[in-house]
Amino acid sequence: MKVLTHLRPGLIQCYDIEGFPRTNNEMERTIGAIKMHYRRISGRKNWNNYLLRYGRCVAYQEWWQQQPDGQAQLHARLRQVAPSSWRQVRQQTRHCHMEQLNRFRFRHRPIDYLAALEMRWEQTTGTSVLPP
């Protein structure tokens, strides 16, 4: 146990929170159950878009929902989060959403996407000539 005292705080959550998966197999089983739950709701095979849209907190929130009195405990923990931390995570999530949206736009309508980029370039620089 002495080894664990030198690790980064919050890295080993399974010892801080009772009922949290302690082994890799248990964690994989938990994540698999979350994926299966999403697939049943959405009717889709792949949950990557859902994960990209709602971020890395999906599994954490789902785990709390499955615990007895989990929703109340989650709300109590969330009240302890500083507003600046929440804003930072929200900003990161928005940034990820924009990256995903830009990739989608480029993949499905590359000509429109590139035309929009050129228009933004013209508005920003005042010239229609792109540098070599």
N, C-alpha and C positions, 0 to 999 in steps of 0.2 A: 504494500500500500504506500510505502514511502516514495516509490517511483511516481505515483499519481500526483503527489503534491507539487512536483516540478513541472507538470504539464500546464498548458494554457487554461485559465478558468473557463468553464462551460464546454470544454472539449469532450469530456467524458460525462455526458448527461445521464447515462444509465445508473450511475451511483447517486446522483442528486435527486432524481425523480423516481419515486416508487412505481413499479409497473412498466417502466420504459424498457424497450428491448435491450437485452444485455449482450447478445451475441450477434454475429453477422447473419446467421441463419434466421434468427428471430426478426431482425431488422428487415431482411429480404422478404420474409413472410408478411410483415406489416405493410411494406410498400406494395407488395403484390395484391394484398387485400384492398388497398386504396385504389390501385389501378383497376381492379376488377369492379369495384363500386362505381368508378367513373364510367367504365365501359358499359355497364348496365344502364346507367342514367342516360348517357349520350347515344348509345347504339353504335359507337365508333370503336374500331379495333385499337387505334393508337391514341395515347393520351399525351403525346408530346406537345400539341398545340395548347391543350389545357394547362399543362405544366408551365409552358412558356408564358401564357397569358396571366396566370395567377401566381406565378413565382415559386420560389423555394419554400415558402411558408405553408404550402398546401398540405404536405405530409404532417407537419407539426400541428396544424389546426385540426386535421382529421383525427390524429391520435388523441388530442384533447377531447374531441367530441365523443369518442368511444369510451372514455373513462367515466366511472360513476361520478356524478356531480361535476363532470368535466367542463361543461360550458360555464358554470359559475366560477370554477377555478381559473379557466382561461381568461374570463373577464377581469378577475381580480389581478391576474398577472399583467394583463394589458394595461390596466390602470396605472401600473408602476412604470410603464415605459415613458420616457421623456418625449415630449412633442418633437423635439429636434431630431431624435433618433427615428421616430415614425416618419417624419418628413424626408429624412435621408433615404430610408428604405423605399418610400413611395417614389422618390425621384429616380432611384435605381430601377424600380419596376417600370416606370414610364419610359426610361431610356431603353430597357429591354423590349418593351412593346413597340417603340418606334423602329428599332433595328429589325424586329420581326416583320413589321408592316412594310418597311422599305424593301426587305428581301422578297416578300410576297409580291409587291408591286413590280419590282424589277423582273421577277420570274414570269409573271403572268402578262404584263404589258410593258415590255422593255422600251419600246419607242416612246410611249407616253411618259414613262418615268424619266428617260433621258431628256425629253423635251422640257419637262418640268424643271429638271436640274439646270438646263441651259437658260431657261427663263429666270430662275433664281440668280444665276451667275450675272445675267444682264442687269437685273435690278440691283445687285450688290455692287458691281464694279462700274456700271454705266456704259460698258462696252459689250458689243456682241461678239467680239473676237476672243476666242479662247487662246491662252498662251500655248506655245509649242511644247 
